[in-house]
């Protein structure tokens, strides 16, 4: 055991001793005053001046010792820590104040010593009670104070025996005191062993907790680094694919390009799934409810799959019942993510036939069902669907691909939104996945009207002068192309320091700021720009970065950035966020 661990053990043993003793001497003090009251009742108040001074001094010392001892106990319980100086100081004060308290108490009980007739039957009960009180104290696991308490118990017994040697009743009373004192030895040893085992377990638990926290930090750091390092080249790949889509290509080349686009999007979706799992495990996956246009939400998801129904000869239909409110109070992004995942699976496992979405509203809940005529799922395999890294059958992974994370994430999201998720399926005949979530219509008097703009309105409503800050030339090229294509003027900066210089030279409507840059990162650059003055503080600075963990987003907001755009860039989302802050 290391020196630090030994000190921690001493601190814990002392704490247990204090827990034993904190109230054990309260009752002897009360009985003491009862005893004094009885003496005064039978014999009156002593008339001698010296006797009164002695009695007053002893009573004051007894009371003062008790309250000082109690104060030491209270302070230790409040400030306890593994500090050897504090431990020694506390133990010294306990011995000092307990000695004052006990000594004055014993002398006081037998003042005057000639008053043997007062003892009678009453003092026997007092002795037994005191013995029990001392037993509670001496059975504590702190050896040094245990020895002091044991000396007090045995000394107390011997003192009573000597001054009452001629009274056989007094000798009988000493028997339980001696028994308690002797019995306290194995009790104290047992308690000490139990305390040390508890301390050992506590140390092991703390060490395991530290290792777990360290492992979690390493994992989080690894995910953050890998996410950034993977997203950065992916942003270039997806951006270049978008460039090529605008070019006139041969049919075969266009097919190759579509395959590249599909593969890159699949890789991006897998990466997003892994990050979502990490957020769930860290308790960072938040649900942010607000007023949203539910019809627009569904329409956006529907438009993403319209090309697939014609390509794969699938009858795709979305039906919204008349009772579904246009506006609901929910997390639009998470609802959209769940519906998108379910539709992705429906199209993946349906080669020909139908994919129908049915949406209704009842009991203040939105219920969405996704029905397909695909391969279906056997009853025994339906139990595996919502587990991590699990597919219904092994051949599904080989033939259809996928990480097996999608439905696990869907279930977790639905549960976090306070809803339910289920499936009914027949092998070879298709499946119906459904989920329902609480979705109250927002209060019109407090809600802010939300009217989504068309793509053209949203992107080209106003020509903006934008500062684009990124140390990666390819990322600047892609983002600049998106912005210029939509009519905005773009000034590029390859570092935080350059960005600060350009901000002071030109007037910008928006700043898109990367997080990780050499010499000066995006957070420091943001803070310095804000400190330049009020006119600079009002410029909305938006993070445009491959850092997408919640901790990264929090750091962006803490530095003064108003929003966050993830790489690879979703063009529509980027323009919506920019427009929101203009």
N, C-alpha and C positions, 0 to 999 in steps of 0.2 A: 504494500500500500504506500502510495506516495505521501510526502509531507502535506501536500494540499488536501488529499483525501482524508488523512488523519485529523487535520484541523476541522474539516467538514463534519467528520464523525463526532468529534468532541462538541461541536456546535449543536448537532442534532440531539445528542445525549443530554446536553444541558437543557435544551428545549423541552425534552420529555420530563426531566426533573422538575422544571418550572411548572409544567402542566400538572404534575403530581402535587406540588406544594402550594400552588397559588391560593388555594382556599383552605388548606389543611390546618392552619393555625388560627383561623378566624373563630372557630367555635371554642377552642381553649381560652381565647381572650374573653369571649362572652361569659363563659363559665367562671372565669377569674373574677369578673365584676359581680356576678351573682354570689360568689363565695364571699367577697368583701362585704357585699350588702348584708349577707347573713351574719357576718361577724359584728358589723355595726348594730344590727338589730338586737343581737343577744348581749353585746358588751358595751354598746355605745361608741361614740367617737372618742379616740384617745385624747386625754387632756394635756399630755406633755408636749411642749413646743417641739422638742427634738423628734419625738415620735411622729408628730404631724408633718414635719419637714421630710423625714425619712419616707413616710407613706406617700406623700405628694410626689417626691422625687422618683420613687420606685414606680408609681402609677404612670407618671409622665414618661419615664424611660420605657416602660412596657408598651404604652400606646405609640410613642414615637418610633420605637423599634419595629413594631408591627407595620405601621404605615410606610416606613422606609423600606422594609422588606418587600411589601406589596408593590411599592413603586419600582423597585429593582426588577421584580418579576414582570411588571407591565412593560417597562422599557425594553427588556430583553425580547419579549414576545413581539414587540413592535419593530425593533431594530435588529433582530437576530441575523447574524451573518458569520461566515467562516473567517473570523479575524481573531488571531491568537491573543492580541492585546485586549480586545473587547471581552473575550471569554475569561481571561484572568481577572480583569477588573470586575466583571459580574460575579464570579465565584468569590472573590475577596469580600465584596459588599454583602453577599448572602451570608457568609460566615460571620462577619462583623455584626450585622443587624439581627441575625438569628440569635447570636450569643447574647446581645443586649436584651432582646425580647425574652428569651427563655430564662436568663439569669434573674432579671427583675421579676419575672412571673413567679419563679420558684420561691424567691425570698418573700415576695408579697403574700403568697399563699400561707406561709408559716409564720407570719407576723401577727401578734407576738408568739414566740415559740412555746410559751407556757399554756397556750389556749388549747391543750390537747382534748379537752372535753367537747370542744366544738366540732371536732372531726367526726366522731361517731360513724354512723352508717353513710353519711353524705360524702365523706372524703374517699371512701372506697369506690363509689360510682365515678367520682372525678378522676381517680387514678386510672381506672379501666378505660374511660373515654380518652384520656390523654395518651394512653398506650396505643389505642387504635389509631389515633391521629398521627403519632410518631411512626407507627407501622406503615401507614400510607406513605409517609415521607421516606422511610428507610428502604422501601421496596423499589425505589427509583433506580435507574440503571447507571447513574453518574457516580463512579466509585469514590471520588474524593469527598463529595458532599454526603454520600452514603455513609462513609466512615464517621464523619462529623455527627450526622444524625444518630448513628448507632451509639456513639459515645454519650450523646445527650440522653438517649433512652436508658442505657445501662447506668449512667451516672445518676439520673433521676431516680431510678429504682433503689440504688444503693443509698442515696441521700435520704429517701423516705424510710428505708429500713433502719439506718443508723439512728435517726432522731426519734424513731418510734420503736426502738428495740424492745421495750417492755410490753408492747401491745401485739399479741399473737395474731389479731385480726389483720394488722397491717402487713405482716409477713405473708398471710394468705393472699392479700391483694396483689403482692408483687409477682405471684406465680404467672398470671396472664401477661404481665408486662415482660417478664423474662422470656416467656414462650413466644410472644410477638416479636421480640428483639431477635431471638435465635432463628425463628421461622423466616424473618426478613432476609437472612443470608441467602438461602436458595432462591427465594422469590426475586431478590435483586439480581442474582446471577442469571436466572431465567429471563427476566425482563431485559437485562443487558444483551443477552444473546439474541433475543427477539428484536431488540432495537438495532443491533448491529446488522442483523440480517435484513431488516427493513431498510436501513441506510444503504447496505450493499446493493439491494434490489433497486433502490431509488437511484443510486449512482449508475448502475448498469442501464436503467431505463433512460436516464438523462443522456448517457453516452450514446445509447441506441437512437435517441431522439435527435441528438446532434449529428450523428452519422446519416440519419434519414433526411434531415434538413440539408446537410451538405450534399447528399446524393441528389436531392430534389433541385438544389441550386445548380449542380453540375448539369443535370438533365435540362433545366430551364435555359441555362446558358447555351448548352449544346443545341437545343431547339431554336433558340433565338439566332445563333450564328448560322446554323444550317438553313434555317428559313430564309435568312438574308442572302446567304451565298447561293442558294438555289433560285430564289426569286429574281435575283439580279440578272443572271444569264437568261432566265425564262422570259423576263421582261423584254430582253433584246430579241429573243426568238419569236415571241408572239407579235412584237412590234414589227419585225421584218416581214412576218407572214401577212400582217395587215397591209403593209406597203405593197407586197406582191399581188394581193387580191385586187388592187386598183389597176394593175397592169393587164394588158391583153395577152393572155396565154393560150396555148393550145389545150385541147380537151384533156389530153393525158397529163400535161403539166398541171392543169387545174385540179385534176383528181389527186395528184401527188401533194399539191398544196393543201387540199382539203384534209388529206390523211395526216399531214404534218400538224394542221390546226387542231384536228380531233385529238391527236396524241398529246399535244402540248396542253390542251384544255383538260384532258384526263389526268395528266401529271399534276397540273395545278389544283384540280379538285381533290386529288389524293393528299397533296400537301395541306390543303385547307382542312381536310378531315382530320389529319394528324394533329394539327394545331388546335382544332376544336376539342379533340379528346384531351389534349394537354390542358386546355383551359378548364374543362370540366373537372379534371382531377385536382387542379389547383383552386377550384371554387371561383374562378374568374369569369366564367361564362355568364354574362349578365343578360337579363331580360328588361328591355327599355320600352315601356308602353307609352303610346301617344295616339293622338287622333290620326287615322289614316283612311284613305279612300280604298275600300276593299275591292271595289270593282276594277279600279286601275291596277291594283296589286295582281288580281287574277289575270287581267288582260296582258300584263307584262310577262307573266309566266307562260300564258297561252301562246303569245307571239314567238317565244323561244322554241316552241315545239311544232309550229305550223309547217315548217319545211320538212320535218321528219315524217309527217303523216302522208304527204304526197310521195316522198322518196321511197318509203317502205310499204306503200299501198295499205295504209292503216286509216281507218275511219276515226278521226280524232274530234271529240266534241266536248264542250264545256257548257254545262247547264246550271245557271244560278236561279234558284227559286225566287218568286216575287217577294217572299217575306224576309229576304236577306237585306239588312240595312246597307245603304251605300257607304256610310262612314261607321267605323268601329274604333274602339279604344283597345289597341293591341300592339305588339311588337311586329311591325310590318316586315322587317328584314328576316326575322326568325320564321314567321308564318310562310313567307315566300320561300325560304330555304327548305322547309319541310315539304311543301307542295312540289317544289322543283325536284327534290330527291325522289319522291314517290313517283312522279311522272318519268323521271330518268329510268328508274327500274322498270316501269310499265313498258316503255318503248324498247328497253334493252331485251326483255324476255318475250316480246310480241313480234313475231316475224310478219304476220298477216292477220288482219281481223279488226279489232276495235280497241280504242282506249277512250273511256268516257269519264268525265269528272262531273260529279253531282254535288252541289253545294246548297245546303239548307240552313235554317236558323230556328232554334227552339230553346225554350228555357234559358234565354240569354246566353246561348252557346252557338258558335259556328260549327257545323259538321260538314266535313269535306270527305268524299269517297272517291277513290281512284280505282276504276274497274277496267281490267284488261282481259283479253282472250288469249293470253300467252300460255306458257308451259305449265303453270300451276305449281302447287306445292303440296306434298303429301302431309297428312296430319302429324306424323312423327317428326317431320323436318320443320314444321312451323314453329316448334319450340326453340329452334336454333337461330331463328331469323334476327332477333334483336340483341344477340350477343356480339361482343367485340371480335373482330377478325374471323367471323363465322359466315359460311355460306350454307344454304340448304343441302347441297350436294357438292362433292369434290369436283365433279366434271364441270360444274357451273363456273368455277374459278378458271379452269383451263379453257373452256369454250367462250365464256362471256367476259372474263376478266373481272376486275374489281377487288378491293381490299377487304370487303366485309365490314366496313366501318359505317357506311351510309345509314342503314336502318338503326344501328345502335345510337348514332347521333340524333336521328329523327325522334326516337323514343325519348332520349334524354331531353331534347328541346321541348317536346310536347309536355313532358312531366314538369319541367321548369316553368312552363306557361300555365300550369294548373289543369292540364287536360288529360285526355285518354287516347290511346292508340290501339288499334286492333286489326286483325286480318281474318278473312274467310277465303278458303281456296279449295279447289278440287284439281287434283293432278291431271294435267292434259286439257283442262277446260278453262283455265284462267284464275285470276285472283281479284279480290276486292280489299284494298287497304283503306282504312278510314281513320280519321282522327277528329276529335272535337276539342275546342278550347273555349274558355270563358271569353266573351267578346261583347262587352256592354256598349251600346251606342253612346258616344260622348255627349256631355251636357252642352247643348247649343249655346247657353249663355256664357260658358267659360271657355268653350273651344275656339281655337284659332282656325279660320277657314283655310282649307288646303285644296288648292286647285292645281293639279299638275299641268305644267305647260307642255305643249307639243315639242317634239324634238327640235324643230327649227327655232321656236320661241326661246326654248331653254338655252340653246347653244349660241344663237346669234342675236340675242336680244340687244346686246350692246358690245361694241368693240372695246376691248380692254387692253391696257398696257400691262403686261405680265412679266415679272422677273422670275426666271427659272433657274434655280440653284441646284447643281448636281455635279459631283466630281467625275462622273462617268459620262464620257462623250456620247456613247451609243444611247444611253438613257435620255440625254438632252436632245439628241436628234429625233428620237421617237416622240417624246412629249411635245417638243417644239413643232413637229409636223402636225400632230393632232390639233394643237392650239391655232396654228397659222391657217390650217385648212378650214377652221371655223371662224376665220376673220379677225383673230386677235393679233396684236403686236407682241413679239416676244424678244426679251433681252436675256442673254444667257450669262451665267456666272459659274465658274468651276470650283469655287471654294467659299466658305463663310466670310473670309476676309474680303474677297472681291465683291461679294454681295453687299457688304456694308458700304463699300466705296461707291458702288453703282446706285444704291438707294439714296445716297446724298447728292448724286449727280443728276438723277432723273426722278420723275414722279411716276409711281406705279399704283395701279388699282389693286393688284393682288401679287403676293409673293408665294411661289411654290418652292418649298424648302426640303432638301434631302436631310436625313438624320445623320448618317455616318459619312464624314468627310475628314480628310487629313488636316492637321494643324488646328482647325476650328470646326467643331461639329455644328449641326443645324440648331441644336438647343442654345448653345452659347451665342451663335450668330443672331438668333431670334431675340434673346435677352438684350443684346447690345443694340439692336435696331430699335427696340421698344424704348430703351433708355436715351435714345437720341433726342426725343422730344415728343410733344403731343401729336404733331402732324404725322410722325412715323408710327406712333403707337396705334393710330387709327387704321393703318394698312393691315388688312387681314392676311396673316401668314398661315399657310396651309401646308402640313407635312405631306410630301410626296416621296414615299419611302418603301423599301422592301422589309422594314421592321414592322411586324404586324401583331406582336403579342400585346396583351392588355397593358403590361408594364411599360412597353414602348409608347403606346398611345397616351398613357398617363404622364409619361415624361414630356411628351410633346405639349400636352395641355398645361403642364406645370411651368414650362418655359415661356408660355404666352401664345402658342399656336392655337388657332381657333377650330381646326378640324384636321382630319387625317385621310389621306388617299393612299391605298395600297398599290404596290407594284406586283405583278404586271398591271398596267393601267386599264381599268374599265372606263372607256371613253364617255359613255352616257353618265355614269356615276360621277366622273371627274367634273363634267360640266354642270351637273346638278349641284354639286358641293360648291363649286366656284360661284354659281349664280345665287346660291343661298346666302352668301356673305357679301354680296355687292349691294 
